[in-house]
Amino acid sequence: MRIVFSEGQSEEIINKSKFIGYSVVASSRECFLERLREIKINNPSASHAVYGLQIKKNSIEPYFSDDGEPTGTGGRPLLNILESRKIINCGLVVVRYYGGINLGMGGLARAYSQAGLKAIQASSLNDYIELYEYKLIIKYNNLNSISKAILDNKGTIIDRIFDQNITLKVSMSVATKELLEKRFPMTKIQSLT
């Protein structure tokens, strides 16, 4: 699976209609809908703003909207792009400025797909890494090395408690956990998820 690391944008003019595509980083449906509102505000005279979205929680949750276009001509083709490329926690929005020429259902689906695909191509993609929360109990002399290993492997340190030992609450991949267990065998690692 892949995620969008940086958003992309595209613009297509097809039979006098302008289609502007956006790839949107989205950790939740709510975040995506907020970004969609911003896009609509920035395109006040657009006829439509269709979207496709995939969010991974426990499972992959797909969403799409044709925003008044004929059913299946806008949102579903955008969702198909995300599904076929295995892109999650991302949405595609395509804004249409109607140019006065009807494109037909097939023409609309192709136009929305083209704009969405070009927005994805203008994005930077990374591999998706599933992160889990752990509690680590470490010695003071290992703090810098362990922190660096976590951060270098795309993990995050959520909290630190300094006592006789240091307790870290972290979010990291299983591979990072295994690396720490190997390099720092005296570190206690407890799963929080």
KETI-770607 format. One record per residue: residue in three letters; residue number from 1; z, y, x of N, C-alpha, C in turn. Coordinates in nm, 4 decimals. Atoms other than C-alpha are relative to their C-alpha. Layout:
BEGIN
code_pos_n_w_n_v_n_u_ca_w_ca_v_ca_u_c_w_c_v_c_u
ALA_NUM_Z_Y_X_Z_Y_X_Z_Y_X .
...
This chain:
BEGIN
code_pos_n_w_n_v_n_u_ca_w_ca_v_ca_u_c_w_c_v_c_u
MET_1_0.0000_-0.1173_0.0839_0.0000_0.0000_0.0000_0.0000_0.1239_0.0887 .
ARG_2_0.0106_-0.1258_-0.0736_-0.0616_0.3577_0.1063_0.0597_0.1132_-0.0832 .
ILE_3_-0.0462_-0.1204_0.0675_0.0808_0.6990_0.0234_-0.0758_0.1195_0.0574 .
VAL_4_0.0605_-0.1233_-0.0483_-0.0616_1.0496_0.0515_0.1052_0.0746_0.0805 .
PHE_5_-0.0901_-0.0715_-0.0894_0.1003_1.2278_0.3454_-0.0177_0.1510_-0.0156 .
SER_6_0.0268_-0.1416_0.0266_-0.0696_1.5639_0.2902_-0.1081_0.0087_-0.1076 .
GLU_7_0.0881_-0.0136_0.1149_-0.2482_1.6819_-0.0207_-0.1398_0.0468_0.0413 .
GLY_8_0.1380_-0.0396_-0.0244_-0.6240_1.7289_-0.0358_-0.0589_0.0651_-0.1232 .
GLN_9_0.0665_-0.0680_0.1108_-0.8620_1.9279_-0.2511_-0.1505_-0.0134_0.0175 .
SER_10_0.1457_0.0063_-0.0035_-1.2296_1.9068_-0.3429_-0.0562_0.0881_-0.1105 .
GLU_11_0.0659_-0.0768_0.1050_-1.4793_2.1030_-0.5475_-0.1428_-0.0502_-0.0155 .
GLU_12_0.1340_0.0486_0.0339_-1.7949_1.9775_-0.7189_-0.0571_0.0847_-0.1128 .
ILE_13_0.0674_-0.0629_0.1140_-2.0455_2.1556_-0.9408_-0.1060_-0.0975_-0.0464 .
ILE_14_0.0917_0.0979_0.0580_-2.2288_1.9174_-1.1711_-0.0482_0.0545_-0.1329 .
ASN_15_0.0608_-0.0569_0.1222_-2.4693_2.0535_-1.4354_0.0774_0.1213_-0.0508 .
LYS_16_-0.0656_-0.1282_0.0282_-2.2994_2.3950_-1.4250_0.1493_-0.0093_-0.0307 .
SER_17_-0.1451_0.0144_0.0143_-1.9487_2.2500_-1.4762_0.0607_-0.0122_0.1391 .
LYS_18_-0.0698_0.0084_-0.1282_-1.7060_2.2986_-1.1885_0.1170_-0.0963_-0.0153 .
PHE_19_-0.1075_0.0984_-0.0031_-1.4700_2.0094_-1.1091_0.0771_0.0203_0.1308 .
ILE_20_-0.0844_-0.0193_-0.1172_-1.1801_2.0823_-0.8724_0.1020_-0.1138_0.0023 .
GLY_21_-0.0896_0.1148_-0.0132_-0.9918_1.7744_-0.7505_0.1163_0.0298_0.0919 .
TYR_22_-0.1220_-0.0156_-0.0796_-0.6384_1.7684_-0.6154_0.0659_-0.1369_0.0153 .
SER_23_-0.0889_0.1147_-0.0179_-0.4440_1.4827_-0.4603_0.1399_0.0588_0.0124 .
VAL_24_-0.1348_-0.0556_0.0108_-0.0742_1.5362_-0.5273_0.1029_-0.1035_0.0452 .
VAL_25_-0.1116_0.0857_-0.0423_0.2238_1.3846_-0.3451_0.1037_0.0031_-0.1120 .
ALA_26_-0.0933_0.0056_0.1131_0.4658_1.2642_-0.6126_0.0989_-0.1137_0.0174 .
SER_27_-0.1028_0.1031_-0.0119_0.7945_1.0814_-0.5682_0.0498_-0.0450_-0.1379 .
SER_28_-0.0378_0.0358_0.1367_0.8498_1.0797_-0.9462_-0.1006_0.0616_-0.0962 .
ARG_29_0.0893_-0.0556_0.1017_0.6616_1.1477_-1.2674_0.0351_0.1463_-0.0265 .
GLU_30_-0.0447_-0.1371_0.0245_0.8690_1.4629_-1.3169_-0.0528_0.0945_0.1071 .
CYS_31_0.0541_-0.0817_-0.1104_0.7704_1.5973_-0.9718_-0.1491_0.0238_-0.0197 .
PHE_32_0.1435_-0.0120_0.0212_0.4073_1.5271_-1.0499_-0.0305_0.0981_-0.1128 .
LEU_33_0.0264_-0.0876_0.1148_0.4226_1.7004_-1.3901_0.0291_0.1467_0.0340 .
GLU_34_-0.0276_-0.1366_-0.0450_0.5767_2.0079_-1.2246_-0.1179_0.0535_0.0807 .
ARG_35_0.1182_-0.0410_-0.0806_0.2887_2.0196_-0.9734_-0.1215_0.0194_-0.0901 .
LEU_36_0.1093_-0.0143_0.0963_0.0420_1.9692_-1.2621_0.0097_0.1355_-0.0706 .
ARG_37_-0.0189_-0.1318_0.0633_0.1916_2.2765_-1.4343_-0.0457_0.1124_0.0934 .
GLU_38_0.0430_-0.1005_-0.0980_0.1366_2.4783_-1.1138_-0.1525_0.0064_0.0084 .
ILE_39_0.1461_0.0047_-0.0086_-0.2252_2.3641_-1.0945_-0.0614_0.0658_-0.1233 .
LYS_40_0.0514_-0.0615_0.1233_-0.2813_2.4631_-1.4586_0.0197_0.1517_0.0014 .
ILE_41_-0.0251_-0.1444_-0.0092_-0.1226_2.8050_-1.3971_-0.1008_0.0661_0.0940 .
ASN_42_0.0971_-0.0530_-0.0963_-0.3547_2.8541_-1.0980_-0.1442_-0.0098_-0.0483 .
ASN_43_0.1338_0.0158_0.0581_-0.6566_2.7576_-1.3128_0.0060_0.0321_-0.1492 .
PRO_44_-0.0278_-0.0313_0.1405_-0.5859_2.9435_-1.6399_-0.1202_-0.0113_-0.0941 .
SER_45_0.1158_0.0064_0.0897_-0.9426_2.9417_-1.7737_-0.0713_-0.1351_0.0053 .
ALA_46_0.0594_0.1345_-0.0048_-1.0109_2.5731_-1.7005_0.0026_-0.0631_-0.1388 .
SER_47_0.0098_0.0674_0.1294_-1.1203_2.3641_-1.9983_0.0938_-0.1194_-0.0089 .
HIS_48_-0.0778_0.1238_-0.0007_-0.9357_2.0454_-1.8960_0.0668_-0.0180_0.1368 .
ALA_49_-0.0670_0.0424_-0.1240_-0.6908_1.9130_-1.6342_0.0407_-0.1454_-0.0218 .
VAL_50_-0.0274_0.1429_0.0195_-0.7116_1.5333_-1.6387_0.0728_-0.0533_0.1233 .
TYR_51_-0.0698_0.0550_-0.1155_-0.4972_1.3130_-1.4183_0.0186_-0.1499_-0.0106 .
GLY_52_-0.0425_0.1386_-0.0158_-0.4162_0.9645_-1.2959_0.1133_0.0002_0.1010 .
LEU_53_-0.1216_-0.0027_-0.0807_-0.0831_0.8803_-1.1336_0.0567_-0.1404_0.0127 .
GLN_54_-0.0726_0.1255_-0.0210_0.0939_0.5798_-0.9796_0.1306_0.0298_0.0726 .
ILE_55_-0.1318_-0.0183_-0.0591_0.4677_0.5881_-0.9088_0.0623_-0.1372_0.0203 .
LYS_56_-0.0687_0.1265_-0.0270_0.6548_0.3017_-0.7428_0.1495_0.0225_-0.0107 .
LYS_57_-0.1463_0.0073_0.0091_1.0097_0.2472_-0.8573_0.0320_-0.1453_0.0274 .
ASN_58_-0.0163_0.1446_-0.0181_1.1063_-0.1173_-0.9095_-0.1358_-0.0685_-0.0056 .
SER_59_0.1373_0.0473_0.0078_0.7450_-0.1793_-1.0046_-0.0897_0.1236_0.0011 .
ILE_60_0.0931_-0.1130_0.0000_0.4320_0.0365_-1.0024_-0.0234_0.0430_-0.1438 .
GLU_61_0.0154_-0.0552_0.1341_0.4178_0.2627_-1.3068_-0.1229_0.0906_-0.0024 .
PRO_62_0.1201_-0.0825_0.0078_0.0700_0.3973_-1.3932_0.0056_0.0957_-0.1192 .
TYR_63_0.0114_-0.0984_0.1071_0.0089_0.7105_-1.6011_-0.1369_0.0651_0.0123 .
PHE_64_0.1229_-0.0786_-0.0055_-0.3063_0.8969_-1.6965_-0.0166_0.0786_-0.1290 .
SER_65_0.0295_-0.0836_0.1162_-0.4335_1.1640_-1.9335_-0.1429_0.0499_0.0100 .
ASP_66_0.1362_-0.0543_0.0076_-0.7828_1.2658_-2.0449_0.0009_0.1468_-0.0420 .
ASP_67_-0.0173_-0.1412_0.0351_-0.6503_1.6078_-2.1586_-0.1115_0.0523_-0.0914 .
GLY_68_0.0977_-0.0458_0.0988_-0.8877_1.6332_-2.4546_-0.1434_-0.0448_0.0243 .
GLU_69_0.1328_0.0564_-0.0251_-1.1916_1.4767_-2.2892_-0.0112_-0.1317_-0.0769 .
PRO_70_0.0132_0.1294_0.0686_-1.3381_1.1655_-2.4583_0.0818_-0.1090_0.0700 .
THR_71_-0.0883_0.1047_-0.0510_-1.1066_0.8658_-2.4155_-0.0662_-0.0814_0.1108 .
GLY_72_0.0454_0.0832_-0.1117_-1.1454_0.6894_-2.0807_-0.0943_0.0685_0.0966 .
THR_73_0.0976_-0.0659_-0.0874_-1.3682_0.9514_-1.9165_0.0628_0.0778_0.1159 .
GLY_74_-0.0613_-0.0827_-0.1031_-1.1140_1.1402_-1.7029_0.1149_-0.0670_0.0718 .
GLY_75_-0.1208_0.0533_-0.0620_-0.7688_1.0002_-1.6406_-0.0131_-0.1423_0.0491 .
ARG_76_0.0129_0.1418_-0.0389_-0.8556_0.6314_-1.6333_-0.0827_-0.0170_0.1281 .
PRO_77_0.0737_0.0123_-0.1269_-1.1275_0.6711_-1.3646_0.0816_0.0462_0.1215 .
LEU_78_-0.0839_-0.0457_-0.1105_-0.8777_0.8661_-1.1506_0.1061_-0.1048_0.0347 .
LEU_79_-0.0976_0.1070_-0.0228_-0.6145_0.5951_-1.1953_-0.0668_-0.1187_0.0697 .
ASN_80_0.0737_0.1105_-0.0642_-0.8789_0.3353_-1.1001_-0.0157_0.0222_0.1502 .
ILE_81_0.0124_-0.0314_-0.1432_-0.9285_0.5137_-0.7657_0.1304_-0.0347_0.0713 .
LEU_82_-0.1303_0.0278_-0.0614_-0.5563_0.4949_-0.6905_0.0280_-0.1498_0.0058 .
GLU_83_-0.0241_0.1452_0.0045_-0.5343_0.1302_-0.7985_-0.0867_-0.0733_0.1011 .
SER_84_0.0914_0.0737_-0.0883_-0.8408_0.0152_-0.6042_0.0307_0.0247_0.1475 .
ARG_85_-0.0341_-0.0329_-0.1389_-0.7233_0.1898_-0.2858_0.1470_-0.0280_0.0318 .
LYS_86_-0.1419_0.0342_-0.0158_-0.3618_0.0746_-0.3386_0.0826_0.1192_0.0488 .
ILE_87_-0.0726_-0.1226_-0.0328_-0.2266_0.4303_-0.3244_0.1079_0.0215_-0.1052 .
ILE_88_-0.1121_-0.0197_0.0918_0.1167_0.4894_-0.4758_0.0703_0.1321_0.0304 .
ASN_89_-0.0741_-0.1254_-0.0111_0.3509_0.7856_-0.5267_-0.0947_0.1169_0.0246 .
CYS_90_0.1058_-0.0993_-0.0112_0.0421_0.9972_-0.5662_-0.0662_0.0160_-0.1354 .
GLY_91_0.0781_-0.0254_0.1194_-0.1488_1.1579_-0.8461_-0.1273_0.0719_0.0372 .
LEU_92_0.1244_-0.0755_-0.0127_-0.5006_1.2870_-0.8779_-0.0136_0.0870_-0.1235 .
VAL_93_0.0247_-0.0935_0.1096_-0.5672_1.5942_-1.0906_-0.1401_0.0548_0.0217 .
VAL_94_0.1298_-0.0660_-0.0083_-0.9169_1.7169_-1.1661_-0.0072_0.1011_-0.1131 .
VAL_95_0.0127_-0.1110_0.0938_-0.9588_2.0534_-1.3324_-0.1488_0.0223_-0.0244 .
ARG_96_0.1407_-0.0219_0.0333_-1.2856_2.1144_-1.5181_-0.0176_0.1369_-0.0648 .
TYR_97_0.0471_-0.1233_0.0629_-1.4464_2.4483_-1.5919_-0.1336_-0.0352_-0.0653 .
TYR_98_0.1183_0.0425_0.0751_-1.7012_2.3689_-1.8634_-0.1144_0.0988_0.0227 .
GLY_99_0.1166_-0.0831_-0.0308_-2.0500_2.4955_-1.7777_-0.1020_0.0092_-0.1103 .
GLY_100_0.0907_-0.0123_0.1138_-2.2131_2.4587_-2.1190_-0.0950_-0.1167_-0.0195 .
ILE_101_0.0890_0.1163_0.0125_-2.3998_2.1317_-2.0601_0.0866_-0.1247_-0.0155 .
ASN_102_-0.0732_0.1248_0.0196_-2.2600_1.8068_-2.2038_-0.0503_-0.1041_0.0981 .
LEU_103_0.0355_0.0992_-0.1012_-2.2536_1.5314_-1.9426_-0.0060_-0.1419_-0.0546 .
GLY_104_-0.0082_0.1356_0.0544_-2.2039_1.2330_-2.1732_0.1196_-0.0719_0.0604 .
MET_105_-0.1199_0.0711_-0.0461_-1.9271_0.9798_-2.1293_-0.0151_-0.0528_0.1424 .
GLY_106_0.0231_0.0524_-0.1351_-2.0785_0.8143_-1.8218_-0.0047_0.1111_0.1034 .
GLY_107_0.0091_-0.1135_-0.0917_-2.1570_1.1478_-1.6601_0.1360_0.0626_0.0273 .
LEU_108_-0.1357_-0.0533_-0.0179_-1.8031_1.2745_-1.7209_0.0828_-0.0902_0.0909 .
ALA_109_-0.0775_0.0947_-0.0804_-1.6469_0.9596_-1.5761_-0.0423_0.0065_0.1466 .
ARG_110_0.0481_-0.0094_-0.1388_-1.8693_0.9847_-1.2665_0.0443_0.1314_0.0649 .
ALA_111_-0.0377_-0.1305_-0.0550_-1.7950_1.3569_-1.2211_0.1486_0.0038_0.0348 .
TYR_112_-0.1435_0.0019_-0.0281_-1.4188_1.3106_-1.2488_0.0313_-0.0930_0.1175 .
SER_113_-0.0202_0.0944_-0.1112_-1.4325_1.0085_-1.0163_-0.0405_0.0622_0.1327 .
GLN_114_0.0477_-0.0632_-0.1237_-1.6357_1.2000_-0.7573_0.0989_0.1031_0.0517 .
ALA_115_-0.0939_-0.1052_-0.0404_-1.3971_1.4949_-0.7541_0.1326_-0.0604_0.0472 .
GLY_116_-0.1245_0.0652_-0.0401_-1.0909_1.2660_-0.7362_-0.0134_-0.0711_0.1331 .
LEU_117_0.0238_0.0728_-0.1241_-1.2390_1.0519_-0.4606_-0.0082_0.0963_0.1182 .
LYS_118_0.0111_-0.0980_-0.1088_-1.3264_1.3578_-0.2518_0.1354_0.0647_0.0303 .
ALA_119_-0.1348_-0.0531_-0.0241_-0.9707_1.4924_-0.2984_0.0808_-0.0981_0.0848 .
ILE_120_-0.0691_0.1027_-0.0805_-0.8328_1.1622_-0.1639_-0.0546_-0.0003_0.1419 .
GLN_121_0.0606_-0.0003_-0.1344_-1.0787_1.1740_0.1263_0.0426_0.1216_0.0813 .
ALA_122_-0.0464_-0.1210_-0.0683_-0.9539_1.5260_0.2086_0.1498_-0.0065_0.0318 .
SER_123_-0.1440_0.0190_-0.0212_-0.5935_1.3948_0.2183_0.0254_-0.0781_0.1272 .
SER_124_-0.0452_0.0885_-0.1067_-0.4001_1.2338_0.4979_0.0814_-0.1107_-0.0651 .
LEU_125_-0.0690_0.1158_0.0573_-0.2795_0.8821_0.4107_0.0840_-0.0689_0.1066 .
ASN_126_-0.0867_0.0810_-0.0865_0.0031_0.6766_0.5613_0.0293_-0.1317_-0.0706 .
ASP_127_-0.0454_0.1252_0.0597_0.1185_0.3206_0.5081_0.1324_0.0253_-0.0714 .
TYR_128_-0.1247_-0.0111_0.0758_0.3928_0.2910_0.2479_0.1033_-0.0921_0.0634 .
ILE_129_-0.1099_0.0788_-0.0557_0.7244_0.1722_0.3909_0.1147_0.0048_-0.0997 .
GLU_130_-0.1123_0.0101_0.0934_0.9927_0.0505_0.1517_0.1288_0.0278_0.0761 .
LEU_131_-0.1262_-0.0351_-0.0638_1.3252_0.2095_0.2428_0.1176_-0.0470_-0.0851 .
TYR_132_-0.1220_0.0462_0.0652_1.6707_0.0750_0.1603_0.1177_0.0751_0.0595 .
GLU_133_-0.1186_-0.0685_-0.0509_2.0142_0.2292_0.1950_0.0957_-0.1004_0.0637 .
TYR_134_-0.0944_0.0823_-0.0743_2.2585_0.0885_0.4476_0.1166_0.0864_0.0468 .
LYS_135_-0.1152_-0.0630_-0.0643_2.6022_0.1713_0.5832_0.0122_-0.0640_0.1373 .
LEU_136_-0.0138_0.0478_-0.1368_2.6335_0.1422_0.9618_0.1340_0.0483_0.0555 .
ILE_137_-0.1219_-0.0381_-0.0709_2.9604_0.1415_1.1549_-0.0307_-0.0171_0.1478 .
ILE_138_0.0459_0.0006_-0.1387_2.8857_0.2371_1.5121_0.1034_0.0647_0.0927 .
LYS_139_-0.0824_-0.0615_-0.1038_3.0567_0.3361_1.8364_-0.0595_0.1373_0.0340 .
TYR_140_0.0424_-0.1364_-0.0334_3.0409_0.7001_1.9447_-0.1112_0.0022_0.1049 .
ASN_141_0.0988_-0.0014_-0.1082_2.8412_0.6178_2.2580_-0.1386_-0.0488_-0.0443 .
ASN_142_0.1303_0.0460_0.0505_2.5616_0.4645_2.0445_-0.0651_0.0975_-0.0987 .
LEU_143_0.0502_-0.0907_0.1046_2.5157_0.7599_1.8070_-0.1407_0.0522_0.0293 .
ASN_144_0.1312_-0.0582_-0.0304_2.2209_0.9232_1.9861_-0.1108_-0.1051_-0.0021 .
SER_145_0.1024_0.1053_-0.0066_2.0333_0.5971_2.0520_-0.0324_-0.0550_-0.1385 .
ILE_146_0.0219_0.0548_0.1347_2.0809_0.4634_1.6991_-0.0677_0.1045_-0.0893 .
SER_147_0.0624_-0.1070_0.0798_1.9957_0.7998_1.5377_-0.1475_0.0125_0.0347 .
LYS_148_0.1398_-0.0107_-0.0434_1.6770_0.8211_1.7448_-0.0824_-0.1177_-0.0522 .
ALA_149_0.0730_0.1180_0.0487_1.5750_0.4645_1.6522_-0.0275_0.0109_-0.1503 .
ILE_150_0.0177_-0.0150_0.1454_1.6259_0.5384_1.2804_-0.1078_0.1035_-0.0292 .
LEU_151_0.0954_-0.1083_0.0255_1.4340_0.8669_1.2885_-0.1403_-0.0327_0.0509 .
ASP_152_0.1309_0.0389_-0.0542_1.1530_0.7294_1.5083_-0.0728_-0.0992_-0.0896 .
ASN_153_0.0591_0.1009_0.0885_1.0969_0.4552_1.2486_-0.0034_0.0473_-0.1458 .
LYS_154_0.0167_-0.0634_0.1321_1.0688_0.6972_0.9515_0.1186_-0.0206_-0.0941 .
GLY_155_-0.1205_0.0075_0.0805_1.4247_0.6443_0.8331_0.0674_0.1362_-0.0052 .
THR_156_-0.0751_-0.1253_0.0085_1.6701_0.9174_0.7379_0.1499_-0.0299_0.0035 .
ILE_157_-0.1461_0.0085_-0.0005_2.0392_0.9713_0.8000_0.0482_0.0863_-0.1147 .
ILE_158_-0.0435_-0.0685_0.1218_2.1965_1.0643_0.4676_0.1364_0.0654_0.0193 .
ASP_159_-0.1363_-0.0515_-0.0160_2.5593_1.1100_0.5725_0.0612_-0.0575_0.1273 .
ARG_160_-0.0735_0.0439_-0.1192_2.7889_1.0857_0.8777_0.1480_0.0248_-0.0232 .
ILE_161_-0.1457_-0.0161_0.0078_3.1646_1.0271_0.8792_0.0552_-0.0369_0.1375 .
PHE_162_-0.0562_0.0208_-0.1330_3.3441_1.0655_1.2105_0.1477_-0.0345_-0.0129 .
ASP_163_-0.1375_0.0484_0.0040_3.6655_0.8649_1.2423_0.0223_-0.0743_0.1318 .
GLN_164_-0.0167_0.0804_-0.1207_3.7766_0.5993_1.4901_-0.1373_-0.0467_0.0494 .
ASN_165_0.1410_0.0275_-0.0255_3.4134_0.4861_1.4711_-0.0790_0.0992_-0.0850 .
ILE_166_0.0857_-0.0850_0.0829_3.1179_0.6638_1.3127_-0.0597_-0.0864_-0.1099 .
THR_167_0.0643_0.0685_0.1123_3.0006_0.5569_0.9682_-0.1215_0.0824_-0.0399 .
LEU_168_0.1245_-0.0655_0.0402_2.6398_0.6409_0.8916_-0.0478_-0.0616_-0.1310 .
LYS_169_0.0719_0.0465_0.1176_2.4780_0.6174_0.5508_-0.1452_0.0365_0.0269 .
VAL_170_0.1392_-0.0227_-0.0388_2.1064_0.5742_0.6168_-0.0960_-0.0622_-0.1013 .
SER_171_0.1106_0.0576_0.0765_1.7794_0.5022_0.4437_-0.1033_-0.0430_0.1032 .
MET_172_0.0932_0.0507_-0.1018_1.5523_0.2774_0.6511_-0.0645_-0.1295_-0.0478 .
SER_173_0.0719_0.1228_0.0348_1.3139_-0.0157_0.6398_0.0767_-0.1225_0.0496 .
VAL_174_-0.0591_0.1263_-0.0453_1.4125_-0.3798_0.6826_-0.0336_-0.0226_0.1474 .
ALA_175_0.0397_0.0174_-0.1400_1.2184_-0.3821_1.0115_0.0888_0.0837_0.0920 .
THR_176_-0.0890_-0.0845_-0.0803_1.4318_-0.0931_1.1410_0.1390_-0.0614_0.0070 .
LYS_177_-0.1296_0.0680_0.0025_1.7478_-0.2769_1.0341_0.0009_-0.1144_0.1015 .
GLU_178_0.0085_0.1137_-0.0929_1.6342_-0.5845_1.2288_-0.0050_0.0476_0.1455 .
LEU_179_0.0063_-0.0579_-0.1345_1.5524_-0.3692_1.5336_0.1392_0.0421_0.0468 .
LEU_180_-0.1353_-0.0445_-0.0360_1.9027_-0.2155_1.5284_0.0920_-0.1190_0.0252 .
GLU_181_-0.0835_0.1197_-0.0188_2.0661_-0.5582_1.4898_-0.0267_-0.0649_0.1357 .
LYS_182_0.0381_0.0603_-0.1270_1.8767_-0.6798_1.7953_0.0475_0.0859_0.1183 .
ARG_183_-0.0336_-0.0907_-0.1110_1.9340_-0.3721_2.0160_0.1486_0.0341_0.0080 .
PHE_184_-0.1417_-0.0389_0.0057_2.2931_-0.3010_1.9036_0.0783_-0.1071_-0.0758 .
PRO_185_-0.0615_0.1122_0.0716_2.4534_-0.6365_1.8165_0.1441_0.0268_-0.0481 .
MET_186_-0.1378_-0.0285_0.0400_2.8025_-0.4847_1.7876_0.0065_0.0949_-0.1197 .
THR_187_0.0048_-0.0916_0.1136_2.6904_-0.2471_1.5098_0.0092_-0.0793_-0.1286 .
LYS_188_-0.0103_0.0649_0.1309_2.7983_-0.3475_1.1602_-0.0948_0.0708_-0.0954 .
ILE_189_0.0992_-0.0549_0.0925_2.5183_-0.3004_0.9058_0.0223_-0.0678_-0.1340 .
GLN_190_-0.0259_0.0519_0.1346_2.5902_-0.3375_0.5346_-0.1011_0.0608_-0.0960 .
SER_191_0.0969_-0.0471_0.0982_2.3302_-0.3135_0.2597_0.0714_0.0708_-0.1151 .
LEU_192_-0.0561_-0.0742_0.1128_2.4018_-0.0547_-0.0114_-0.0879_-0.0125_-0.1246 .
THR_193_0.0904_0.0156_0.1155_2.1099_-0.1495_-0.2386_-0.0124_-0.1430_-0.0421 .
